[in-house]
């Protein structure tokens, strides 16, 4: 069994935290266009990027960035 990112939760997290995409860009240096690609599920971010964004959003758990799908392997 393994986990795979399902849906990016950035849009919801921006609302919940009150920290905008622009502010995450300013804090992290990640281009807004890239943040938009993540938020709209056009690109899946790597672990380091997820941790960076989670810290900028002041999340306790970087796994909150995505919903997760369980992949059963036989």
ABEGO torsion letter per residue (X at the ends): XBBBBBBBAAAAAAAAAGBBAAAAAAAAGBBAAAAAAAAAGABBBBAAAAAAAAAAAGBABAAAABBBBBBBBX
